[in-house]
């Protein structure tokens, strides 16, 4: 497991049975979806991922054709940990990633 870099807190707005999370610039390699974290100049510094119970990596989340994750949950509030991928140490600094969230009801 990578180093935890934050938690994505999601509050749903009604009944649902899953939530899709896409990342700007996300891609899938070896079945693992990752999203780039960038510095203040927009340069990628490391990749992050979301993993856990009931979370599946997706090559296409259905959100603008972007890669990301599907979280099978009907909970109103979800707190999803975000960890580094392929990097054990990080340089000092502020890094950002953009996530898009959509809930689904079958």
Jmol script that loads the backbone (N, CA, C; Angstrom):
load data "model"
ATOM      1  N   UNK A   1       0.845  -1.197   0.000  1.00  0.00           N
ATOM      2  CA  UNK A   1       0.000   0.000   0.000  1.00  0.00           C
ATOM      3  C   UNK A   1       0.876   1.240   0.000  1.00  0.00           C
ATOM      4  N   UNK A   2       0.390   2.268  -0.645  1.00  0.00           N
ATOM      5  CA  UNK A   2       1.133   3.518  -0.718  1.00  0.00           C
ATOM      6  C   UNK A   2       0.948   4.368   0.526  1.00  0.00           C
ATOM      7  N   UNK A   3       1.533   5.522   0.490  1.00  0.00           N
ATOM      8  CA  UNK A   3       1.435   6.484   1.582  1.00  0.00           C
ATOM      9  C   UNK A   3       0.125   7.250   1.447  1.00  0.00           C
ATOM     10  N   UNK A   4      -0.628   7.371   2.549  1.00  0.00           N
ATOM     11  CA  UNK A   4      -1.888   8.111   2.495  1.00  0.00           C
ATOM     12  C   UNK A   4      -1.590   9.597   2.298  1.00  0.00           C
ATOM     13  N   UNK A   5      -2.271  10.200   1.302  1.00  0.00           N
ATOM     14  CA  UNK A   5      -2.074  11.620   1.027  1.00  0.00           C
ATOM     15  C   UNK A   5      -3.340  12.429   1.272  1.00  0.00           C
ATOM     16  N   UNK A   6      -4.443  11.754   1.591  1.00  0.00           N
ATOM     17  CA  UNK A   6      -5.675  12.477   1.872  1.00  0.00           C
ATOM     18  C   UNK A   6      -6.877  11.566   1.854  1.00  0.00           C
ATOM     19  N   UNK A   7      -8.030  12.174   2.085  1.00  0.00           N
ATOM     20  CA  UNK A   7      -9.300  11.461   2.068  1.00  0.00           C
ATOM     21  C   UNK A   7     -10.281  12.246   1.216  1.00  0.00           C
ATOM     22  N   UNK A   8     -10.922  11.557   0.294  1.00  0.00           N
ATOM     23  CA  UNK A   8     -11.959  12.159  -0.530  1.00  0.00           C
ATOM     24  C   UNK A   8     -13.279  11.925   0.190  1.00  0.00           C
ATOM     25  N   UNK A   9     -13.918  12.995   0.666  1.00  0.00           N
ATOM     26  CA  UNK A   9     -15.197  12.890   1.377  1.00  0.00           C
ATOM     27  C   UNK A   9     -16.325  13.213   0.414  1.00  0.00           C
ATOM     28  N   UNK A  10     -17.266  12.275   0.282  1.00  0.00           N
ATOM     29  CA  UNK A  10     -18.365  12.403  -0.673  1.00  0.00           C
ATOM     30  C   UNK A  10     -19.680  12.319   0.079  1.00  0.00           C
ATOM     31  N   UNK A  11     -20.581  13.269  -0.173  1.00  0.00           N
ATOM     32  CA  UNK A  11     -21.929  13.220   0.376  1.00  0.00           C
ATOM     33  C   UNK A  11     -22.898  13.076  -0.787  1.00  0.00           C
ATOM     34  N   UNK A  12     -23.627  11.967  -0.810  1.00  0.00           N
ATOM     35  CA  UNK A  12     -24.578  11.700  -1.891  1.00  0.00           C
ATOM     36  C   UNK A  12     -25.829  12.557  -1.716  1.00  0.00           C
ATOM     37  N   UNK A  13     -26.564  12.720  -2.814  1.00  0.00           N
ATOM     38  CA  UNK A  13     -27.757  13.580  -2.786  1.00  0.00           C
ATOM     39  C   UNK A  13     -29.021  12.794  -3.081  1.00  0.00           C
ATOM     40  N   UNK A  14     -29.112  11.594  -2.558  1.00  0.00           N
ATOM     41  CA  UNK A  14     -30.303  10.781  -2.756  1.00  0.00           C
ATOM     42  C   UNK A  14     -29.942   9.321  -2.870  1.00  0.00           C
ATOM     43  N   UNK A  15     -30.947   8.476  -3.126  1.00  0.00           N
ATOM     44  CA  UNK A  15     -30.699   7.033  -3.208  1.00  0.00           C
ATOM     45  C   UNK A  15     -29.726   6.697  -4.336  1.00  0.00           C
ATOM     46  N   UNK A  16     -28.855   5.745  -4.064  1.00  0.00           N
ATOM     47  CA  UNK A  16     -27.881   5.301  -5.061  1.00  0.00           C
ATOM     48  C   UNK A  16     -27.352   3.937  -4.639  1.00  0.00           C
ATOM     49  N   UNK A  17     -26.770   3.202  -5.581  1.00  0.00           N
ATOM     50  CA  UNK A  17     -26.136   1.941  -5.198  1.00  0.00           C
ATOM     51  C   UNK A  17     -24.658   1.895  -5.578  1.00  0.00           C
ATOM     52  N   UNK A  18     -24.171   2.959  -6.190  1.00  0.00           N
ATOM     53  CA  UNK A  18     -22.732   3.065  -6.423  1.00  0.00           C
ATOM     54  C   UNK A  18     -22.363   4.513  -6.727  1.00  0.00           C
ATOM     55  N   UNK A  19     -21.082   4.780  -6.578  1.00  0.00           N
ATOM     56  CA  UNK A  19     -20.536   6.099  -6.879  1.00  0.00           C
ATOM     57  C   UNK A  19     -19.325   5.883  -7.780  1.00  0.00           C
ATOM     58  N   UNK A  20     -19.240   6.637  -8.865  1.00  0.00           N
ATOM     59  CA  UNK A  20     -18.059   6.597  -9.728  1.00  0.00           C
ATOM     60  C   UNK A  20     -17.203   7.818  -9.435  1.00  0.00           C
ATOM     61  N   UNK A  21     -15.895   7.586  -9.381  1.00  0.00           N
ATOM     62  CA  UNK A  21     -14.926   8.652  -9.146  1.00  0.00           C
ATOM     63  C   UNK A  21     -13.937   8.609 -10.303  1.00  0.00           C
ATOM     64  N   UNK A  22     -13.836   9.691 -11.039  1.00  0.00           N
ATOM     65  CA  UNK A  22     -12.879   9.784 -12.138  1.00  0.00           C
ATOM     66  C   UNK A  22     -11.815  10.802 -11.764  1.00  0.00           C
ATOM     67  N   UNK A  23     -10.669  10.696 -12.406  1.00  0.00           N
ATOM     68  CA  UNK A  23      -9.597  11.633 -12.146  1.00  0.00           C
ATOM     69  C   UNK A  23      -9.129  12.302 -13.418  1.00  0.00           C
ATOM     70  N   UNK A  24      -8.867  13.602 -13.348  1.00  0.00           N
ATOM     71  CA  UNK A  24      -8.320  14.326 -14.499  1.00  0.00           C
ATOM     72  C   UNK A  24      -6.942  13.752 -14.816  1.00  0.00           C
ATOM     73  N   UNK A  25      -6.775  13.263 -16.038  1.00  0.00           N
ATOM     74  CA  UNK A  25      -5.507  12.669 -16.434  1.00  0.00           C
ATOM     75  C   UNK A  25      -5.321  11.245 -15.946  1.00  0.00           C
ATOM     76  N   UNK A  26      -6.380  10.635 -15.390  1.00  0.00           N
ATOM     77  CA  UNK A  26      -6.274   9.273 -14.864  1.00  0.00           C
ATOM     78  C   UNK A  26      -6.065   8.273 -15.989  1.00  0.00           C
ATOM     79  N   UNK A  27      -5.397   7.182 -15.659  1.00  0.00           N
ATOM     80  CA  UNK A  27      -5.183   6.103 -16.617  1.00  0.00           C
ATOM     81  C   UNK A  27      -5.128   4.784 -15.869  1.00  0.00           C
ATOM     82  N   UNK A  28      -5.234   3.695 -16.623  1.00  0.00           N
ATOM     83  CA  UNK A  28      -5.151   2.357 -16.042  1.00  0.00           C
ATOM     84  C   UNK A  28      -3.949   1.649 -16.640  1.00  0.00           C
ATOM     85  N   UNK A  29      -3.129   1.072 -15.783  1.00  0.00           N
ATOM     86  CA  UNK A  29      -1.986   0.277 -16.212  1.00  0.00           C
ATOM     87  C   UNK A  29      -1.928  -0.957 -15.326  1.00  0.00           C
ATOM     88  N   UNK A  30      -1.872  -2.131 -15.936  1.00  0.00           N
ATOM     89  CA  UNK A  30      -1.844  -3.360 -15.151  1.00  0.00           C
ATOM     90  C   UNK A  30      -3.090  -3.548 -14.313  1.00  0.00           C
ATOM     91  N   UNK A  31      -4.209  -2.980 -14.764  1.00  0.00           N
ATOM     92  CA  UNK A  31      -5.462  -3.110 -14.033  1.00  0.00           C
ATOM     93  C   UNK A  31      -5.636  -2.138 -12.882  1.00  0.00           C
ATOM     94  N   UNK A  32      -4.666  -1.236 -12.690  1.00  0.00           N
ATOM     95  CA  UNK A  32      -4.711  -0.279 -11.583  1.00  0.00           C
ATOM     96  C   UNK A  32      -4.948   1.127 -12.127  1.00  0.00           C
ATOM     97  N   UNK A  33      -6.009   1.774 -11.653  1.00  0.00           N
ATOM     98  CA  UNK A  33      -6.293   3.158 -12.043  1.00  0.00           C
ATOM     99  C   UNK A  33      -5.509   4.103 -11.140  1.00  0.00           C
ATOM    100  N   UNK A  34      -4.871   5.101 -11.749  1.00  0.00           N
ATOM    101  CA  UNK A  34      -4.138   6.110 -10.984  1.00  0.00           C
ATOM    102  C   UNK A  34      -4.411   7.490 -11.569  1.00  0.00           C
ATOM    103  N   UNK A  35      -4.224   8.508 -10.740  1.00  0.00           N
ATOM    104  CA  UNK A  35      -4.444   9.891 -11.146  1.00  0.00           C
ATOM    105  C   UNK A  35      -3.178  10.695 -10.829  1.00  0.00           C
ATOM    106  N   UNK A  36      -2.771  11.606 -11.721  1.00  0.00           N
ATOM    107  CA  UNK A  36      -1.573  12.389 -11.437  1.00  0.00           C
ATOM    108  C   UNK A  36      -1.831  13.496 -10.409  1.00  0.00           C
ATOM    109  N   UNK A  37      -0.889  13.653  -9.492  1.00  0.00           N
ATOM    110  CA  UNK A  37      -0.865  14.804  -8.591  1.00  0.00           C
ATOM    111  C   UNK A  37       0.185  15.747  -9.152  1.00  0.00           C
ATOM    112  N   UNK A  38      -0.180  17.017  -9.285  1.00  0.00           N
ATOM    113  CA  UNK A  38       0.695  17.984  -9.938  1.00  0.00           C
ATOM    114  C   UNK A  38       1.154  19.062  -8.965  1.00  0.00           C
ATOM    115  N   UNK A  39       2.265  19.703  -9.312  1.00  0.00           N
ATOM    116  CA  UNK A  39       2.768  20.817  -8.510  1.00  0.00           C
ATOM    117  C   UNK A  39       2.118  22.119  -8.977  1.00  0.00           C
ATOM    118  N   UNK A  40       2.548  23.230  -8.418  1.00  0.00           N
ATOM    119  CA  UNK A  40       1.976  24.535  -8.741  1.00  0.00           C
ATOM    120  C   UNK A  40       2.138  24.949 -10.192  1.00  0.00           C
ATOM    121  N   UNK A  41       3.070  24.313 -10.910  1.00  0.00           N
ATOM    122  CA  UNK A  41       3.289  24.611 -12.326  1.00  0.00           C
ATOM    123  C   UNK A  41       2.534  23.642 -13.230  1.00  0.00           C
ATOM    124  N   UNK A  42       1.742  22.741 -12.612  1.00  0.00           N
ATOM    125  CA  UNK A  42       0.976  21.780 -13.395  1.00  0.00           C
ATOM    126  C   UNK A  42       1.765  20.562 -13.842  1.00  0.00           C
ATOM    127  N   UNK A  43       2.974  20.405 -13.302  1.00  0.00           N
ATOM    128  CA  UNK A  43       3.813  19.263 -13.671  1.00  0.00           C
ATOM    129  C   UNK A  43       3.521  18.069 -12.762  1.00  0.00           C
ATOM    130  N   UNK A  44       3.318  16.875 -13.324  1.00  0.00           N
ATOM    131  CA  UNK A  44       3.060  15.699 -12.487  1.00  0.00           C
ATOM    132  C   UNK A  44       4.265  15.368 -11.612  1.00  0.00           C
ATOM    133  N   UNK A  45       3.995  15.074 -10.333  1.00  0.00           N
ATOM    134  CA  UNK A  45       5.053  14.730  -9.384  1.00  0.00           C
ATOM    135  C   UNK A  45       4.933  13.265  -8.959  1.00  0.00           C
ATOM    136  N   UNK A  46       3.710  12.803  -8.749  1.00  0.00           N
ATOM    137  CA  UNK A  46       3.483  11.402  -8.404  1.00  0.00           C
ATOM    138  C   UNK A  46       2.063  11.029  -8.799  1.00  0.00           C
ATOM    139  N   UNK A  47       1.766   9.729  -8.759  1.00  0.00           N
ATOM    140  CA  UNK A  47       0.422   9.241  -9.077  1.00  0.00           C
ATOM    141  C   UNK A  47      -0.215   8.719  -7.800  1.00  0.00           C
ATOM    142  N   UNK A  48      -1.523   8.923  -7.711  1.00  0.00           N
ATOM    143  CA  UNK A  48      -2.270   8.449  -6.559  1.00  0.00           C
ATOM    144  C   UNK A  48      -3.339   7.472  -6.994  1.00  0.00           C
ATOM    145  N   UNK A  49      -3.843   6.715  -6.016  1.00  0.00           N
ATOM    146  CA  UNK A  49      -4.909   5.764  -6.315  1.00  0.00           C
ATOM    147  C   UNK A  49      -5.867   5.667  -5.144  1.00  0.00           C
ATOM    148  N   UNK A  50      -7.014   5.085  -5.422  1.00  0.00           N
ATOM    149  CA  UNK A  50      -8.028   4.808  -4.414  1.00  0.00           C
ATOM    150  C   UNK A  50      -8.174   3.298  -4.383  1.00  0.00           C
ATOM    151  N   UNK A  51      -8.151   2.727  -3.182  1.00  0.00           N
ATOM    152  CA  UNK A  51      -8.334   1.282  -3.081  1.00  0.00           C
ATOM    153  C   UNK A  51      -9.008   0.940  -1.767  1.00  0.00           C
ATOM    154  N   UNK A  52      -9.689  -0.179  -1.736  1.00  0.00           N
ATOM    155  CA  UNK A  52     -10.354  -0.618  -0.522  1.00  0.00           C
ATOM    156  C   UNK A  52     -11.480  -1.575  -0.839  1.00  0.00           C
ATOM    157  N   UNK A  53     -12.191  -1.968   0.192  1.00  0.00           N
ATOM    158  CA  UNK A  53     -13.314  -2.885   0.034  1.00  0.00           C
ATOM    159  C   UNK A  53     -14.381  -2.254  -0.856  1.00  0.00           C
ATOM    160  N   UNK A  54     -14.935  -3.024  -1.760  1.00  0.00           N
ATOM    161  CA  UNK A  54     -16.009  -2.585  -2.655  1.00  0.00           C
ATOM    162  C   UNK A  54     -15.595  -1.460  -3.602  1.00  0.00           C
ATOM    163  N   UNK A  55     -14.289  -1.313  -3.852  1.00  0.00           N
ATOM    164  CA  UNK A  55     -13.794  -0.305  -4.794  1.00  0.00           C
ATOM    165  C   UNK A  55     -13.127  -1.028  -5.956  1.00  0.00           C
ATOM    166  N   UNK A  56     -13.590  -0.752  -7.171  1.00  0.00           N
ATOM    167  CA  UNK A  56     -13.051  -1.397  -8.365  1.00  0.00           C
ATOM    168  C   UNK A  56     -12.429  -0.368  -9.298  1.00  0.00           C
ATOM    169  N   UNK A  57     -11.234  -0.677  -9.804  1.00  0.00           N
ATOM    170  CA  UNK A  57     -10.581   0.176 -10.797  1.00  0.00           C
ATOM    171  C   UNK A  57     -11.349   0.069 -12.112  1.00  0.00           C
ATOM    172  N   UNK A  58     -11.507   1.198 -12.813  1.00  0.00           N
ATOM    173  CA  UNK A  58     -12.276   1.243 -14.051  1.00  0.00           C
ATOM    174  C   UNK A  58     -11.488   1.968 -15.142  1.00  0.00           C
ATOM    175  N   UNK A  59     -11.391   1.350 -16.320  1.00  0.00           N
ATOM    176  CA  UNK A  59     -10.746   2.023 -17.455  1.00  0.00           C
ATOM    177  C   UNK A  59     -11.619   3.169 -17.954  1.00  0.00           C
ATOM    178  N   UNK A  60     -12.945   3.024 -17.819  1.00  0.00           N
ATOM    179  CA  UNK A  60     -13.887   4.072 -18.216  1.00  0.00           C
ATOM    180  C   UNK A  60     -14.988   4.136 -17.170  1.00  0.00           C
ATOM    181  N   UNK A  61     -15.006   5.209 -16.407  1.00  0.00           N
ATOM    182  CA  UNK A  61     -15.987   5.366 -15.327  1.00  0.00           C
ATOM    183  C   UNK A  61     -17.360   5.775 -15.838  1.00  0.00           C
ATOM    184  N   UNK A  62     -17.435   6.185 -17.109  1.00  0.00           N
ATOM    185  CA  UNK A  62     -18.680   6.744 -17.618  1.00  0.00           C
ATOM    186  C   UNK A  62     -18.732   8.253 -17.441  1.00  0.00           C
ATOM    187  N   UNK A  63     -17.700   8.815 -16.829  1.00  0.00           N
ATOM    188  CA  UNK A  63     -17.600  10.265 -16.655  1.00  0.00           C
ATOM    189  C   UNK A  63     -16.599  10.764 -17.699  1.00  0.00           C
ATOM    190  N   UNK A  64     -17.103  11.303 -18.795  1.00  0.00           N
ATOM    191  CA  UNK A  64     -16.262  11.852 -19.871  1.00  0.00           C
ATOM    192  C   UNK A  64     -15.191  10.883 -20.366  1.00  0.00           C
ATOM    193  N   UNK A  65     -15.448   9.574 -20.273  1.00  0.00           N
ATOM    194  CA  UNK A  65     -14.492   8.583 -20.756  1.00  0.00           C
ATOM    195  C   UNK A  65     -13.238   8.454 -19.915  1.00  0.00           C
ATOM    196  N   UNK A  66     -13.253   9.034 -18.712  1.00  0.00           N
ATOM    197  CA  UNK A  66     -12.065   9.028 -17.857  1.00  0.00           C
ATOM    198  C   UNK A  66     -11.945   7.741 -17.043  1.00  0.00           C
ATOM    199  N   UNK A  67     -10.708   7.357 -16.769  1.00  0.00           N
ATOM    200  CA  UNK A  67     -10.440   6.226 -15.881  1.00  0.00           C
ATOM    201  C   UNK A  67     -10.686   6.653 -14.436  1.00  0.00           C
ATOM    202  N   UNK A  68     -10.830   5.663 -13.564  1.00  0.00           N
ATOM    203  CA  UNK A  68     -11.033   5.952 -12.149  1.00  0.00           C
ATOM    204  C   UNK A  68     -11.513   4.731 -11.395  1.00  0.00           C
ATOM    205  N   UNK A  69     -12.538   4.935 -10.561  1.00  0.00           N
ATOM    206  CA  UNK A  69     -12.957   3.892  -9.645  1.00  0.00           C
ATOM    207  C   UNK A  69     -14.473   3.860  -9.500  1.00  0.00           C
ATOM    208  N   UNK A  70     -15.005   2.674  -9.203  1.00  0.00           N
ATOM    209  CA  UNK A  70     -16.417   2.514  -8.873  1.00  0.00           C
ATOM    210  C   UNK A  70     -16.476   2.026  -7.436  1.00  0.00           C
ATOM    211  N   UNK A  71     -17.246   2.735  -6.618  1.00  0.00           N
ATOM    212  CA  UNK A  71     -17.416   2.368  -5.218  1.00  0.00           C
ATOM    213  C   UNK A  71     -18.832   1.842  -5.054  1.00  0.00           C
ATOM    214  N   UNK A  72     -18.964   0.546  -4.769  1.00  0.00           N
ATOM    215  CA  UNK A  72     -20.277  -0.058  -4.565  1.00  0.00           C
ATOM    216  C   UNK A  72     -20.715   0.236  -3.135  1.00  0.00           C
ATOM    217  N   UNK A  73     -21.600   1.219  -2.981  1.00  0.00           N
ATOM    218  CA  UNK A  73     -22.065   1.615  -1.654  1.00  0.00           C
ATOM    219  C   UNK A  73     -23.342   2.424  -1.782  1.00  0.00           C
ATOM    220  N   UNK A  74     -24.260   2.210  -0.851  1.00  0.00           N
ATOM    221  CA  UNK A  74     -25.482   3.014  -0.809  1.00  0.00           C
ATOM    222  C   UNK A  74     -25.447   3.999   0.356  1.00  0.00           C
ATOM    223  N   UNK A  75     -24.307   4.118   1.024  1.00  0.00           N
ATOM    224  CA  UNK A  75     -24.179   5.051   2.144  1.00  0.00           C
ATOM    225  C   UNK A  75     -24.298   6.490   1.660  1.00  0.00           C
ATOM    226  N   UNK A  76     -24.882   7.339   2.505  1.00  0.00           N
ATOM    227  CA  UNK A  76     -25.032   8.749   2.144  1.00  0.00           C
ATOM    228  C   UNK A  76     -23.680   9.454   2.121  1.00  0.00           C
ATOM    229  N   UNK A  77     -22.810   9.101   3.072  1.00  0.00           N
ATOM    230  CA  UNK A  77     -21.499   9.728   3.164  1.00  0.00           C
ATOM    231  C   UNK A  77     -20.415   8.674   2.978  1.00  0.00           C
ATOM    232  N   UNK A  78     -19.479   8.951   2.094  1.00  0.00           N
ATOM    233  CA  UNK A  78     -18.348   8.060   1.858  1.00  0.00           C
ATOM    234  C   UNK A  78     -17.060   8.820   2.130  1.00  0.00           C
ATOM    235  N   UNK A  79     -16.127   8.180   2.821  1.00  0.00           N
ATOM    236  CA  UNK A  79     -14.797   8.732   3.029  1.00  0.00           C
ATOM    237  C   UNK A  79     -13.808   7.751   2.422  1.00  0.00           C
ATOM    238  N   UNK A  80     -13.213   8.141   1.304  1.00  0.00           N
ATOM    239  CA  UNK A  80     -12.378   7.244   0.515  1.00  0.00           C
ATOM    240  C   UNK A  80     -10.917   7.683   0.637  1.00  0.00           C
ATOM    241  N   UNK A  81     -10.037   6.804   1.152  1.00  0.00           N
ATOM    242  CA  UNK A  81      -8.629   7.178   1.282  1.00  0.00           C
ATOM    243  C   UNK A  81      -7.925   7.230  -0.073  1.00  0.00           C
ATOM    244  N   UNK A  82      -7.055   8.218  -0.227  1.00  0.00           N
ATOM    245  CA  UNK A  82      -6.244   8.371  -1.434  1.00  0.00           C
ATOM    246  C   UNK A  82      -4.791   8.143  -1.029  1.00  0.00           C
ATOM    247  N   UNK A  83      -4.118   7.229  -1.747  1.00  0.00           N
ATOM    248  CA  UNK A  83      -2.732   6.900  -1.423  1.00  0.00           C
ATOM    249  C   UNK A  83      -1.838   7.095  -2.645  1.00  0.00           C
ATOM    250  N   UNK A  84      -0.540   7.156  -2.389  1.00  0.00           N
ATOM    251  CA  UNK A  84       0.418   7.233  -3.490  1.00  0.00           C
ATOM    252  C   UNK A  84       0.489   5.880  -4.183  1.00  0.00           C
ATOM    253  N   UNK A  85       0.959   5.884  -5.419  1.00  0.00           N
ATOM    254  CA  UNK A  85       1.163   4.646  -6.155  1.00  0.00           C
ATOM    255  C   UNK A  85       2.543   4.682  -6.785  1.00  0.00           C
ATOM    256  N   UNK A  86       3.375   3.692  -6.460  1.00  0.00           N
ATOM    257  CA  UNK A  86       4.693   3.581  -7.071  1.00  0.00           C
ATOM    258  C   UNK A  86       5.715   4.573  -6.558  1.00  0.00           C
ATOM    259  N   UNK A  87       5.452   5.185  -5.416  1.00  0.00           N
ATOM    260  CA  UNK A  87       6.398   6.150  -4.858  1.00  0.00           C
ATOM    261  C   UNK A  87       6.351   6.022  -3.338  1.00  0.00           C
ATOM    262  N   UNK A  88       7.485   5.723  -2.724  1.00  0.00           N
ATOM    263  CA  UNK A  88       7.491   5.507  -1.277  1.00  0.00           C
ATOM    264  C   UNK A  88       7.723   6.796  -0.494  1.00  0.00           C
ATOM    265  N   UNK A  89       8.409   7.760  -1.085  1.00  0.00           N
ATOM    266  CA  UNK A  89       8.625   9.040  -0.407  1.00  0.00           C
ATOM    267  C   UNK A  89       8.240  10.178  -1.345  1.00  0.00           C
ATOM    268  N   UNK A  90       7.793  11.263  -0.749  1.00  0.00           N
ATOM    269  CA  UNK A  90       7.371  12.428  -1.529  1.00  0.00           C
ATOM    270  C   UNK A  90       8.229  13.628  -1.178  1.00  0.00           C
ATOM    271  N   UNK A  91       8.500  14.487  -2.147  1.00  0.00           N
ATOM    272  CA  UNK A  91       9.202  15.725  -1.834  1.00  0.00           C
ATOM    273  C   UNK A  91       8.275  16.665  -1.066  1.00  0.00           C
ATOM    274  N   UNK A  92       8.854  17.619  -0.350  1.00  0.00           N
ATOM    275  CA  UNK A  92       8.039  18.618   0.341  1.00  0.00           C
ATOM    276  C   UNK A  92       7.324  19.465  -0.698  1.00  0.00           C
ATOM    277  N   UNK A  93       6.118  19.906  -0.384  1.00  0.00           N
ATOM    278  CA  UNK A  93       5.394  20.762  -1.314  1.00  0.00           C
ATOM    279  C   UNK A  93       3.904  20.536  -1.258  1.00  0.00           C
ATOM    280  N   UNK A  94       3.194  21.294  -2.069  1.00  0.00           N
ATOM    281  CA  UNK A  94       1.746  21.165  -2.187  1.00  0.00           C
ATOM    282  C   UNK A  94       1.435  20.606  -3.563  1.00  0.00           C
ATOM    283  N   UNK A  95       0.655  19.531  -3.581  1.00  0.00           N
ATOM    284  CA  UNK A  95       0.327  18.854  -4.831  1.00  0.00           C
ATOM    285  C   UNK A  95      -1.176  18.663  -4.909  1.00  0.00           C
ATOM    286  N   UNK A  96      -1.731  18.762  -6.102  1.00  0.00           N
ATOM    287  CA  UNK A  96      -3.178  18.644  -6.257  1.00  0.00           C
ATOM    288  C   UNK A  96      -3.531  17.634  -7.344  1.00  0.00           C
ATOM    289  N   UNK A  97      -4.723  17.069  -7.196  1.00  0.00           N
ATOM    290  CA  UNK A  97      -5.313  16.203  -8.215  1.00  0.00           C
ATOM    291  C   UNK A  97      -6.773  16.606  -8.324  1.00  0.00           C
ATOM    292  N   UNK A  98      -7.348  16.432  -9.502  1.00  0.00           N
ATOM    293  CA  UNK A  98      -8.751  16.778  -9.717  1.00  0.00           C
ATOM    294  C   UNK A  98      -9.565  15.498  -9.847  1.00  0.00           C
ATOM    295  N   UNK A  99     -10.642  15.415  -9.032  1.00  0.00           N
ATOM    296  CA  UNK A  99     -11.537  14.266  -9.056  1.00  0.00           C
ATOM    297  C   UNK A  99     -12.929  14.716  -9.479  1.00  0.00           C
ATOM    298  N   UNK A 100     -13.626  13.844 -10.196  1.00  0.00           N
ATOM    299  CA  UNK A 100     -15.017  14.072 -10.583  1.00  0.00           C
ATOM    300  C   UNK A 100     -15.830  12.917 -10.010  1.00  0.00           C
ATOM    301  N   UNK A 101     -16.999  13.223  -9.433  1.00  0.00           N
ATOM    302  CA  UNK A 101     -17.803  12.206  -8.753  1.00  0.00           C
ATOM    303  C   UNK A 101     -19.213  12.197  -9.322  1.00  0.00           C
ATOM    304  N   UNK A 102     -19.746  10.999  -9.532  1.00  0.00           N
ATOM    305  CA  UNK A 102     -21.122  10.853 -10.004  1.00  0.00           C
ATOM    306  C   UNK A 102     -21.733   9.646  -9.304  1.00  0.00           C
ATOM    307  N   UNK A 103     -22.959   9.815  -8.800  1.00  0.00           N
ATOM    308  CA  UNK A 103     -23.629   8.682  -8.157  1.00  0.00           C
ATOM    309  C   UNK A 103     -24.570   8.013  -9.143  1.00  0.00           C
ATOM    310  N   UNK A 104     -24.799   6.710  -8.927  1.00  0.00           N
ATOM    311  CA  UNK A 104     -25.653   5.923  -9.820  1.00  0.00           C
ATOM    312  C   UNK A 104     -26.713   5.180  -9.028  1.00  0.00           C
ATOM    313  N   UNK A 105     -27.904   5.113  -9.600  1.00  0.00           N
ATOM    314  CA  UNK A 105     -28.994   4.310  -9.048  1.00  0.00           C
ATOM    315  C   UNK A 105     -29.484   3.399 -10.160  1.00  0.00           C
ATOM    316  N   UNK A 106     -29.381   2.092  -9.953  1.00  0.00           N
ATOM    317  CA  UNK A 106     -29.865   1.138 -10.965  1.00  0.00           C
ATOM    318  C   UNK A 106     -31.366   0.998 -10.884  1.00  0.00           C
TER     319      UNK A 106
END
end "model"
wireframe off; spacefill off
backbone 0.3
color backbone group
